[in-house]
């Protein structure tokens, strides 16, 4: 069973019980550039986690227990930190292609 979706979060990914890939992205406008970028990030992160053997359960568990500041995937203890940060690179590169100067930072 999939945990409830955190609508305050910006995005989420999971594989449904039927085996469908589900990408969720929250934004003010359904087809806004920002909503698209979050969905792209989630798709890339999901694939990289799968390739690295990081399970959906591990990601969801860490996210659910996270109490720090910022995004859980940026935390040095996140089991999917590497995959999250690589997904950020795709997201930020696409933002640049969309003419969104200054979108996101890499630290």
Order of alpha helices (4+ residues) and beta strands (2+ residues): beta-beta-alpha-alpha-alpha
